[in-house]
């Protein structure tokens, strides 16, 4: 019965619109959307947690800098082409 009720809900266009707005942050053209962050009351805000490990506190390098360097290096690298297993006879061309 619960699955049938869920299926019926997903058949309703208004429910689908609501889910798209809430879950995927979809909006209609021309609408102004405000996303509120940290809207919890002060008593419900999670407190600072203890570190997960005493050995791993922070990364040794800035990961964003390393990512940008990697992308730039990949984009500016020269491409090397080589032939693998060049056949002795030319391949037949497919008929158009």
Secondary structure, DSSP 4 states (H G I P E B T S, - for coil): -HHHHHHHHHT-HHHHHHHHHHHH----TT-------S-S-GGGSPPPPPPS-SS-SS-SS-HHHHHHHHHHHHHHPPPP---SS--SSPPPPPP-
